[in-house]
Amino acid sequence: MYEVIEEPIEVLVSFCDTKIVPLYFKWRNKRYKIDKLNLLHHKRDGEGKIYYFNVTDKANYFKLSFSTNNLVWRIEELYFDG
């Protein structure tokens, strides 16, 4: 199943060299541990960029985004069995 969410979230990240690696995120008062970063891509958004992180927590797949214009993290999409 697939669901569009588009809600702000809190994210704990690690900065390794020039890479941003999301480790955990909090959404609707629940903390999710990111087990794997599957895909990272970005697009231009005016003067800045939006980075998209496709991640998994072993049970679900999430599409997260980070905007360099306003420094806001969002959960964009959720993919789950059901």
N, CA, C and O atoms as a Tinker XYZ file with bonds, in Angstrom:
   328  protein
     1  N      0.839000   -1.174000    0.000000    73     2
     2  CA     0.000000    0.000000    0.000000    64     1     3
     3  C      0.891000    1.247000    0.000000    63     2     4     5
     4  O      2.063000    1.205000    0.372000    81     3
     5  N      0.296000    2.337000   -0.425000    73     3     6
     6  CA     1.023000    3.582000   -0.608000    64     5     7
     7  C      0.154000    4.710000   -0.080000    63     6     8     9
     8  O     -1.047000    4.748000   -0.346000    81     7
     9  N      0.758000    5.633000    0.670000    73     7    10
    10  CA     0.018000    6.759000    1.222000    64     9    11
    11  C      0.864000    8.025000    1.138000    63    10    12    13
    12  O      2.034000    8.023000    1.520000    81    11
    13  N      0.271000    9.101000    0.640000    73    11    14
    14  CA     0.925000   10.413000    0.623000    64    13    15
    15  C      0.673000   11.051000    1.981000    63    14    16    17
    16  O     -0.473000   11.132000    2.422000    81    15
    17  N      1.734000   11.506000    2.651000    73    15    18
    18  CA     1.626000   12.058000    4.005000    64    17    19
    19  C      1.835000   13.573000    4.010000    63    18    20    21
    20  O      0.942000   14.325000    4.398000    81    19
    21  N      3.021000   14.017000    3.576000    73    19    22
    22  CA     3.395000   15.439000    3.505000    64    21    23
    23  C      3.220000   16.167000    4.841000    63    22    24    25
    24  O      2.513000   17.172000    4.920000    81    23
    25  N      3.875000   15.649000    5.894000    73    23    26
    26  CA     3.818000   16.261000    7.221000    64    25    27
    27  C      5.237000   16.533000    7.720000    63    26    28    29
    28  O      6.164000   15.792000    7.393000    81    27
    29  N      5.408000   17.599000    8.514000    73    27    30
    30  CA     6.730000   17.863000    9.084000    64    29    31
    31  C      7.104000   16.794000   10.111000    63    30    32    33
    32  O      6.243000   16.244000   10.797000    81    31
    33  N      8.409000   16.513000   10.200000    73    31    34
    34  CA     8.926000   15.536000   11.150000    64    33    35
    35  C     10.209000   16.075000   11.772000    63    34    36    37
    36  O     10.776000   17.061000   11.301000    81    35
    37  N     10.658000   15.412000   12.841000    73    35    38
    38  CA    11.957000   15.691000   13.441000    64    37    39
    39  C     12.889000   14.565000   13.041000    63    38    40    41
    40  O     12.499000   13.398000   13.057000    81    39
    41  N     14.125000   14.907000   12.680000    73    39    42
    42  CA    15.079000   13.901000   12.198000    64    41    43
    43  C     16.416000   14.077000   12.905000    63    42    44    45
    44  O     16.912000   15.193000   13.061000    81    43
    45  N     16.992000   12.950000   13.332000    73    43    46
    46  CA    18.345000   12.928000   13.862000    64    45    47
    47  C     19.244000   12.417000   12.742000    63    46    48    49
    48  O     19.023000   11.334000   12.200000    81    47
    49  N     20.261000   13.208000   12.400000    73    47    50
    50  CA    21.131000   12.842000   11.281000    64    49    51
    51  C     22.586000   12.787000   11.731000    63    50    52    53
    52  O     22.966000   13.336000   12.765000    81    51
    53  N     23.371000   12.112000   10.928000    73    51    54
    54  CA    24.819000   12.076000   11.089000    64    53    55
    55  C     25.421000   12.730000    9.856000    63    54    56    57
    56  O     24.983000   12.479000    8.733000    81    55
    57  N     26.425000   13.568000   10.068000    73    55    58
    58  CA    27.143000   14.171000    8.965000    64    57    59
    59  C     28.482000   13.452000    8.839000    63    58    60    61
    60  O     29.365000   13.609000    9.682000    81    59
    61  N     28.619000   12.667000    7.783000    73    59    62
    62  CA    29.843000   11.895000    7.532000    64    61    63
    63  C     30.498000   12.440000    6.276000    63    62    64    65
    64  O     29.964000   12.294000    5.176000    81    63
    65  N     31.651000   13.066000    6.439000    73    63    66
    66  CA    32.330000   13.728000    5.325000    64    65    67
    67  C     31.358000   14.716000    4.676000    63    66    68    69
    68  O     30.978000   15.700000    5.310000    81    67
    69  N     30.956000   14.482000    3.450000    73    67    70
    70  CA    30.026000   15.375000    2.759000    64    69    71
    71  C     28.631000   14.764000    2.649000    63    70    72    73
    72  O     27.799000   15.255000    1.886000    81    71
    73  N     28.370000   13.700000    3.400000    73    71    74
    74  CA    27.078000   13.014000    3.316000    64    73    75
    75  C     26.208000   13.304000    4.526000    63    74    76    77
    76  O     26.710000   13.446000    5.641000    81    75
    77  N     24.909000   13.391000    4.304000    73    75    78
    78  CA    23.912000   13.489000    5.360000    64    77    79
    79  C     23.265000   12.113000    5.472000    63    78    80    81
    80  O     22.707000   11.607000    4.499000    81    79
    81  N     23.338000   11.510000    6.647000    73    79    82
    82  CA    22.772000   10.174000    6.851000    64    81    83
    83  C     21.707000   10.250000    7.943000    63    82    84    85
    84  O     22.046000   10.410000    9.115000    81    83
    85  N     20.413000   10.137000    7.579000    73    83    86
    86  CA    19.369000   10.128000    8.603000    64    85    87
    87  C     19.423000    8.836000    9.424000    63    86    88    89
    88  O     19.556000    7.746000    8.868000    81    87
    89  N     19.319000    8.966000   10.757000    73    87    90
    90  CA    19.406000    7.816000   11.654000    64    89    91
    91  C     18.054000    7.450000   12.260000    63    90    92    93
    92  O     17.681000    6.278000   12.305000    81    91
    93  N     17.336000    8.446000   12.718000    73    91    94
    94  CA    16.014000    8.269000   13.329000    64    93    95
    95  C     15.128000    9.418000   12.883000    63    94    96    97
    96  O     15.617000   10.485000   12.511000    81    95
    97  N     13.807000    9.191000   12.925000    73    95    98
    98  CA    12.887000   10.310000   12.779000    64    97    99
    99  C     11.684000   10.104000   13.686000    63    98   100   101
   100  O     11.322000    8.977000   14.023000    81    99
   101  N     11.077000   11.217000   14.071000    73    99   102
   102  CA     9.904000   11.200000   14.942000    64   101   103
   103  C      8.720000   11.724000   14.155000    63   102   104   105
   104  O      8.759000   12.818000   13.593000    81   103
   105  N      7.662000   10.919000   14.125000    73   103   106
   106  CA     6.451000   11.272000   13.387000    64   105   107
   107  C      5.244000   10.814000   14.191000    63   106   108   109
   108  O      5.153000    9.650000   14.580000    81   107
   109  N      4.327000   11.726000   14.435000    73   107   110
   110  CA     3.112000   11.443000   15.214000    64   109   111
   111  C      3.460000   10.791000   16.548000    63   110   112   113
   112  O      2.871000    9.785000   16.942000    81   111
   113  N      4.429000   11.388000   17.230000    73   111   114
   114  CA     4.875000   10.976000   18.566000    64   113   115
   115  C      5.460000    9.567000   18.629000    63   114   116   117
   116  O      5.516000    8.975000   19.707000    81   115
   117  N      5.890000    9.028000   17.511000    73   115   118
   118  CA     6.552000    7.724000   17.491000    64   117   119
   119  C      7.920000    7.881000   16.854000    63   118   120   121
   120  O      8.071000    8.590000   15.859000    81   119
   121  N      8.919000    7.219000   17.428000    73   119   122
   122  CA    10.277000    7.282000   16.913000    64   121   123
   123  C     10.543000    6.070000   16.020000    63   122   124   125
   124  O     10.242000    4.935000   16.388000    81   123
   125  N     11.113000    6.329000   14.839000    73   123   126
   126  CA    11.433000    5.285000   13.872000    64   125   127
   127  C     12.936000    5.236000   13.683000    63   126   128   129
   128  O     13.566000    6.262000   13.426000    81   127
   129  N     13.517000    4.050000   13.808000    73   127   130
   130  CA    14.948000    3.853000   13.561000    64   129   131
   131  C     15.117000    3.515000   12.086000    63   130   132   133
   132  O     14.512000    2.569000   11.582000    81   131
   133  N     15.931000    4.286000   11.413000    73   131   134
   134  CA    16.203000    4.039000    9.996000    64   133   135
   135  C     17.275000    2.972000    9.897000    63   134   136   137
   136  O     18.398000    3.154000   10.368000    81   135
   137  N     16.918000    1.859000    9.280000    73   135   138
   138  CA    17.857000    0.754000    9.136000    64   137   139
   139  C     18.659000    0.824000    7.852000    63   138   140   141
   140  O     19.787000    0.336000    7.791000    81   139
   141  N     18.075000    1.436000    6.817000    73   139   142
   142  CA    18.782000    1.475000    5.542000    64   141   143
   143  C     18.363000    2.696000    4.731000    63   142   144   145
   144  O     17.181000    3.027000    4.642000    81   143
   145  N     19.346000    3.349000    4.150000    73   143   146
   146  CA    19.113000    4.413000    3.175000    64   145   147
   147  C     19.152000    3.767000    1.798000    63   146   148   149
   148  O     20.204000    3.310000    1.351000    81   147
   149  N     18.011000    3.728000    1.129000    73   147   150
   150  CA    17.901000    3.037000   -0.150000    64   149   151
   151  C     18.234000    3.916000   -1.341000    63   150   152   153
   152  O     18.819000    3.447000   -2.318000    81   151
   153  N     17.869000    5.181000   -1.269000    73   151   154
   154  CA    18.054000    6.083000   -2.405000    64   153   155
   155  C     18.119000    7.510000   -1.897000    63   154   156   157
   156  O     17.395000    7.886000   -0.975000    81   155
   157  N     18.987000    8.297000   -2.501000    73   155   158
   158  CA    19.102000    9.723000   -2.195000    64   157   159
   159  C     19.154000   10.476000   -3.511000    63   158   160   161
   160  O     19.963000   10.159000   -4.383000    81   159
   161  N     18.289000   11.476000   -3.657000    73   159   162
   162  CA    18.345000   12.335000   -4.835000    64   161   163
   163  C     17.861000   13.726000   -4.432000    63   162   164   165
   164  O     17.322000   13.908000   -3.340000    81   163
   165  N     18.053000   14.695000   -5.306000    73   163   166
   166  CA    17.636000   16.065000   -4.985000    64   165   167
   167  C     17.105000   16.756000   -6.234000    63   166   168   169
   168  O     17.302000   16.303000   -7.362000    81   167
   169  N     16.419000   17.877000   -5.985000    73   167   170
   170  CA    15.959000   18.729000   -7.082000    64   169   171
   171  C     16.109000   20.175000   -6.649000    63   170   172   173
   172  O     16.119000   20.484000   -5.458000    81   171
   173  N     16.223000   21.047000   -7.621000    73   171   174
   174  CA    16.308000   22.486000   -7.363000    64   173   175
   175  C     14.953000   23.000000   -6.894000    63   174   176   177
   176  O     13.903000   22.565000   -7.367000    81   175
   177  N     15.007000   23.947000   -5.944000    73   175   178
   178  CA    13.800000   24.596000   -5.435000    64   177   179
   179  C     14.133000   26.076000   -5.257000    63   178   180   181
   180  O     14.501000   26.513000   -4.166000    81   179
   181  N     14.000000   26.839000   -6.343000    73   179   182
   182  CA    14.399000   28.244000   -6.307000    64   181   183
   183  C     15.891000   28.353000   -6.098000    63   182   184   185
   184  O     16.676000   27.804000   -6.871000    81   183
   185  N     16.290000   29.068000   -5.043000    73   183   186
   186  CA    17.709000   29.240000   -4.729000    64   185   187
   187  C     18.304000   28.017000   -4.033000    63   186   188   189
   188  O     19.523000   27.849000   -4.004000    81   187
   189  N     17.451000   27.168000   -3.477000    73   187   190
   190  CA    17.939000   26.026000   -2.708000    64   189   191
   191  C     17.678000   24.698000   -3.386000    63   190   192   193
   192  O     17.467000   24.621000   -4.597000    81   191
   193  N     17.700000   23.660000   -2.574000    73   191   194
   194  CA    17.457000   22.302000   -3.048000    64   193   195
   195  C     16.539000   21.590000   -2.072000    63   194   196   197
   196  O     16.449000   21.958000   -0.901000    81   195
   197  N     15.864000   20.575000   -2.563000    73   195   198
   198  CA    15.144000   19.635000   -1.714000    64   197   199
   199  C     15.812000   18.281000   -1.908000    63   198   200   201
   200  O     15.905000   17.770000   -3.024000    81   199
   201  N     16.276000   17.711000   -0.798000    73   199   202
   202  CA    16.887000   16.392000   -0.823000    64   201   203
   203  C     15.836000   15.365000   -0.430000    63   202   204   205
   204  O     15.092000   15.568000    0.529000    81   203
   205  N     15.775000   14.264000   -1.166000    73   203   206
   206  CA    14.826000   13.185000   -0.897000    64   205   207
   207  C     15.599000   11.948000   -0.458000    63   206   208   209
   208  O     16.565000   11.541000   -1.103000    81   207
   209  N     15.164000   11.365000    0.638000    73   207   210
   210  CA    15.782000   10.178000    1.210000    64   209   211
   211  C     14.734000    9.068000    1.240000    63   210   212   213
   212  O     13.714000    9.196000    1.918000    81   211
   213  N     14.975000    7.998000    0.522000    73   211   214
   214  CA    14.112000    6.831000    0.582000    64   213   215
   215  C     14.750000    5.868000    1.570000    63   214   216   217
   216  O     15.855000    5.371000    1.348000    81   215
   217  N     14.037000    5.611000    2.667000    73   215   218
   218  CA    14.603000    4.840000    3.775000    64   217   219
   219  C     13.642000    3.731000    4.194000    63   218   220   221
   220  O     12.471000    3.721000    3.816000    81   219
   221  N     14.171000    2.796000    4.985000    73   219   222
   222  CA    13.342000    1.729000    5.527000    64   221   223
   223  C     13.650000    1.536000    7.011000    63   222   224   225
   224  O     14.754000    1.818000    7.477000    81   223
   225  N     12.647000    1.048000    7.739000    73   223   226
   226  CA    12.826000    0.682000    9.145000    64   225   227
   227  C     12.622000   -0.822000    9.329000    63   226   228   229
   228  O     12.271000   -1.263000   10.423000    81   227
   229  N     12.830000   -1.596000    8.303000    73   227   230
   230  CA    12.663000   -3.055000    8.209000    64   229   231
   231  C     11.206000   -3.462000    7.997000    63   230   232   233
   232  O     10.951000   -4.543000    7.466000    81   231
   233  N     10.250000   -2.635000    8.394000    73   231   234
   234  CA     8.837000   -2.971000    8.218000    64   233   235
   235  C      8.177000   -2.127000    7.138000    63   234   236   237
   236  O      7.287000   -2.606000    6.436000    81   235
   237  N      8.604000   -0.880000    6.999000    73   235   238
   238  CA     7.983000    0.073000    6.076000    64   237   239
   239  C      9.051000    0.811000    5.287000    63   238   240   241
   240  O     10.222000    0.840000    5.664000    81   239
   241  N      8.621000    1.405000    4.188000    73   239   242
   242  CA     9.471000    2.278000    3.390000    64   241   243
   243  C      8.913000    3.683000    3.463000    63   242   244   245
   244  O      7.701000    3.885000    3.376000    81   243
   245  N      9.805000    4.663000    3.623000    73   243   246
   246  CA     9.411000    6.053000    3.762000    64   245   247
   247  C     10.180000    6.905000    2.764000    63   246   248   249
   248  O     11.331000    6.615000    2.437000    81   247
   249  N      9.538000    7.951000    2.290000    73   247   250
   250  CA    10.221000    8.974000    1.506000    64   249   251
   251  C     10.241000   10.228000    2.363000    63   250   252   253
   252  O      9.199000   10.816000    2.650000    81   251
   253  N     11.458000   10.638000    2.773000    73   251   254
   254  CA    11.652000   11.834000    3.585000    64   253   255
   255  C     12.250000   12.924000    2.723000    63   254   256   257
   256  O     12.925000   12.642000    1.733000    81   255
   257  N     12.002000   14.174000    3.098000    73   255   258
   258  CA    12.601000   15.279000    2.353000    64   257   259
   259  C     13.186000   16.299000    3.314000    63   258   260   261
   260  O     12.736000   16.446000    4.450000    81   259
   261  N     14.203000   17.000000    2.825000    73   259   262
   262  CA    14.822000   18.094000    3.563000    64   261   263
   263  C     15.003000   19.269000    2.625000    63   262   264   265
   264  O     15.643000   19.143000    1.581000    81   263
   265  N     14.438000   20.419000    2.992000    73   263   266
   266  CA    14.530000   21.634000    2.185000    64   265   267
   267  C     15.635000   22.535000    2.730000    63   266   268   269
   268  O     15.653000   22.862000    3.916000    81   267
   269  N     16.550000   22.929000    1.855000    73   267   270
   270  CA    17.600000   23.855000    2.275000    64   269   271
   271  C     17.088000   25.293000    2.346000    63   270   272   273
   272  O     17.758000   26.155000    2.916000    81   271
   273  N     15.920000   25.563000    1.779000    73   271   274
   274  CA    15.354000   26.911000    1.845000    64   273   275
   275  C     14.857000   27.251000    3.242000    63   274   276   277
   276  O     15.105000   28.353000    3.731000    81   275
   277  N     14.156000   26.320000    3.895000    73   275   278
   278  CA    13.583000   26.600000    5.212000    64   277   279
   279  C     14.072000   25.639000    6.299000    63   278   280   281
   280  O     13.635000   25.729000    7.446000    81   279
   281  N     14.975000   24.721000    5.942000    73   279   282
   282  CA    15.569000   23.749000    6.864000    64   281   283
   283  C     14.518000   22.867000    7.538000    63   282   284   285
   284  O     14.640000   22.540000    8.718000    81   283
   285  N     13.495000   22.487000    6.788000    73   283   286
   286  CA    12.400000   21.668000    7.304000    64   285   287
   287  C     12.478000   20.257000    6.729000    63   286   288   289
   288  O     12.645000   20.065000    5.525000    81   287
   289  N     12.353000   19.273000    7.627000    73   287   290
   290  CA    12.228000   17.871000    7.244000    64   289   291
   291  C     10.757000   17.516000    7.151000    63   290   292   293
   292  O      9.943000   18.010000    7.931000    81   291
   293  N     10.412000   16.651000    6.190000    73   291   294
   294  CA     9.027000   16.197000    6.022000    64   293   295
   295  C      9.008000   14.714000    5.682000    63   294   296   297
   296  O      9.933000   14.195000    5.057000    81   295
   297  N      7.953000   14.047000    6.097000    73   295   298
   298  CA     7.686000   12.707000    5.584000    64   297   299
   299  C      6.730000   12.910000    4.429000    63   298   300   301
   300  O      5.628000   13.429000    4.607000    81   299
   301  N      7.144000   12.507000    3.265000    73   299   302
   302  CA     6.358000   12.718000    2.037000    64   301   303
   303  C      5.420000   11.549000    1.736000    63   302   304   305
   304  O      4.243000   11.736000    1.426000    81   303
   305  N      5.976000   10.334000    1.838000    73   303   306
   306  CA     5.212000    9.147000    1.445000    64   305   307
   307  C      5.552000    7.986000    2.366000    63   306   308   309
   308  O      6.630000    7.926000    2.957000    81   307
   309  N      4.590000    7.057000    2.471000    73   307   310
   310  CA     4.748000    5.845000    3.257000    64   309   311
   311  C      4.308000    4.668000    2.396000    63   310   312   313
   312  O      3.242000    4.692000    1.781000    81   311
   313  N      5.146000    3.642000    2.364000    73   311   314
   314  CA     4.828000    2.404000    1.656000    64   313   315
   315  C      4.822000    1.285000    2.690000    63   314   316   317
   316  O      5.769000    1.154000    3.466000    81   315
   317  N      3.757000    0.474000    2.708000    73   315   318
   318  CA     3.633000   -0.571000    3.719000    64   317   319
   319  C      2.828000   -1.744000    3.169000    63   318   320   321
   320  O      2.075000   -1.598000    2.206000    81   319
   321  N      2.996000   -2.909000    3.793000    73   319   322
   322  CA     2.206000   -4.086000    3.425000    64   321   323
   323  C      0.813000   -3.941000    4.026000    63   322   324   325
   324  O      0.651000   -3.470000    5.151000    81   323
   325  N     -0.168000   -4.347000    3.269000    73   323   326
   326  CA    -1.512000   -4.241000    3.833000    64   325   327
   327  C     -2.492000   -4.509000    2.817000    63   326   328
   328  O     -3.691000   -4.470000    3.091000    81   327
